[in-house]
Amino acid sequence: MSRYSAIFDSPIGALGIRVHADRLIGIDFLGTHELTPPEDLFSKQVGSQLAQYFRDPRFVFELPFDERGTVFQKRVWQALRRIPCGAPISYGALATQLGTAARAIGGACRANPIPLLTPCHRVVAAQGIGGFSGDAEGGWVAAKQWLLAHERGERPASRVALARVGRG
């Protein structure tokens, strides 16, 4: 497991954050996990901004980050950050915009190192919600449903039950 600079509680379960040189390099969905206080000021700032997002889905993150991925993945992640809050887009529609295939969009979403800041949850299937964090059903999809409801201004249940530890 990666070393986290903090593990925060959230309505969708524990979030492990990884930072390097005052840049956010990863957010992992951990489900049920022991929380760890921030080990530095920057990690505390990340936690504060995550908490603000969970209070107000229109909150705009202002954190320096370093995404590690291919040129294609970075292009998709940049497009994800342009998707407005509360206005999901289908994998196919985003693929058409970027001149690629829907499966390639799904692969880039699955590889996204900083979900929430790069809102891969805003990409949905043409028929239904689609997968999340590499899963087609279960707790991660419930987390995606929670995030989309939150961004529509609904009051989703306060806790999503995640059955397993996420990628990390």
C-alpha positions in Angstrom: 0.0 0.0 0.0 1.2 3.5 -0.7 2.2 5.8 2.1 -0.4 8.4 2.7 0.3 11.8 4.1 -3.2 11.7 5.5 -6.4 9.6 5.5 -9.5 11.7 5.8 -13.1 10.7 6.4 -15.7 11.6 3.8 -19.4 10.8 3.0 -18.0 8.2 0.4 -15.6 6.6 2.8 -12.0 7.2 3.8 -9.8 9.1 1.3 -6.0 8.5 1.3 -4.0 11.4 0.0 -0.5 11.3 -1.3 1.6 14.4 -1.8 5.1 15.2 -3.0 6.9 18.5 -2.7 3.7 20.4 -1.9 1.8 18.9 -4.9 -1.1 16.5 -4.7 -0.2 13.3 -6.5 -2.9 10.9 -5.5 -6.3 10.5 -3.9 -7.4 6.9 -3.2 -10.8 5.7 -2.2 -10.2 3.4 0.8 -13.6 2.5 1.9 -13.4 1.7 5.6 -10.0 2.6 6.9 -8.3 4.0 10.0 -8.0 7.8 9.7 -4.6 9.4 9.8 -4.1 13.1 10.6 -2.3 15.3 8.1 1.5 15.1 8.5 2.2 18.5 7.0 0.5 21.9 6.3 -0.1 21.1 2.6 -1.8 17.8 3.5 -4.0 19.8 5.9 -4.9 22.2 3.1 -5.9 19.3 0.8 -8.1 17.9 3.6 -9.7 21.3 4.1 -10.5 21.7 0.4 -11.9 18.2 0.2 -14.2 19.0 3.2 -15.3 22.2 1.4 -16.2 20.2 -1.7 -18.3 17.8 0.4 -20.1 20.8 1.9 -20.5 22.6 -1.4 -20.2 20.6 -4.7 -19.6 23.9 -6.6 -16.4 24.5 -4.6 -13.4 25.0 -7.0 -10.2 23.2 -5.9 -7.1 25.4 -5.9 -4.4 22.9 -5.2 -1.1 22.4 -7.1 -1.0 18.8 -8.4 1.2 16.5 -10.4 -0.6 14.0 -12.6 1.5 11.1 -13.7 0.2 9.4 -16.8 0.5 9.2 -20.6 0.0 12.1 -22.9 -3.4 10.7 -23.9 -4.4 10.2 -20.3 -3.4 13.8 -19.4 -5.5 15.0 -22.4 -8.5 13.2 -21.1 -8.0 14.4 -17.5 -7.8 18.0 -18.7 -11.1 17.5 -20.5 -12.6 16.0 -17.3 -11.8 19.1 -15.4 -13.8 21.1 -17.9 -17.0 19.1 -17.3 -19.3 21.4 -15.3 -20.5 20.3 -11.9 -23.9 18.7 -12.1 -23.6 18.2 -15.9 -22.3 14.7 -16.6 -21.3 13.6 -20.1 -21.3 10.1 -21.6 -18.1 8.2 -22.4 -19.2 8.3 -26.0 -19.8 12.0 -26.2 -16.5 12.8 -24.5 -14.8 10.3 -26.9 -16.3 12.1 -29.9 -15.1 15.4 -28.6 -11.5 14.1 -28.2 -11.5 12.0 -31.4 -11.1 8.6 -29.6 -13.0 5.6 -28.4 -15.3 5.4 -25.4 -13.3 2.5 -24.0 -10.1 4.7 -24.1 -12.0 7.3 -22.1 -13.0 4.7 -19.6 -9.4 3.5 -19.3 -8.1 7.0 -18.7 -10.9 7.6 -16.1 -9.8 4.4 -14.3 -6.2 5.5 -14.2 -7.0 9.0 -12.9 -4.7 9.6 -9.9 -6.6 12.5 -8.4 -10.3 11.8 -8.6 -12.6 14.6 -7.3 -10.2 17.3 -8.5 -10.2 15.6 -11.9 -13.9 14.6 -11.8 -14.0 11.2 -13.6 -17.3 10.5 -11.8 -18.9 13.0 -14.2 -18.5 10.6 -17.1 -21.4 8.2 -17.4 -22.6 5.4 -19.7 -25.0 6.2 -22.5 -27.5 3.9 -20.7 -27.1 4.2 -17.0 -24.3 5.4 -14.7 -21.4 3.3 -15.9 -18.5 2.1 -13.7 -16.3 3.8 -11.2 -12.8 3.2 -10.0 -12.6 0.1 -12.1 -15.8 -1.5 -10.9 -19.1 -1.9 -12.8 -21.2 -2.5 -9.7 -21.0 -2.4 -5.9 -19.6 0.2 -3.5 -17.6 2.2 -6.0 -20.7 2.7 -8.2 -22.6 3.7 -5.1 -19.9 6.3 -4.4 -20.3 7.6 -8.0 -24.1 7.8 -7.5 -23.5 9.7 -4.3 -21.2 12.2 -5.9 -23.5 12.8 -8.9 -26.5 13.3 -6.5 -24.4 15.7 -4.4 -23.5 17.7 -7.5 -27.2 17.9 -8.6 -27.9 19.6 -5.2 -29.6 16.6 -3.7 -29.0 15.4 -0.2 -27.7 11.9 -0.7 -27.5 9.5 2.3 -24.6 10.6 4.6 -22.5 7.4 4.2 -21.8 5.2 1.3 -21.0 1.6 2.2 -17.9 0.5 0.4 -17.2 -3.1 0.6 -13.5 -3.3 -0.1 -10.3 -1.2 0.0 -9.7 0.8 -3.1 -6.7 1.1 -5.3 -3.8 2.4 -3.3 
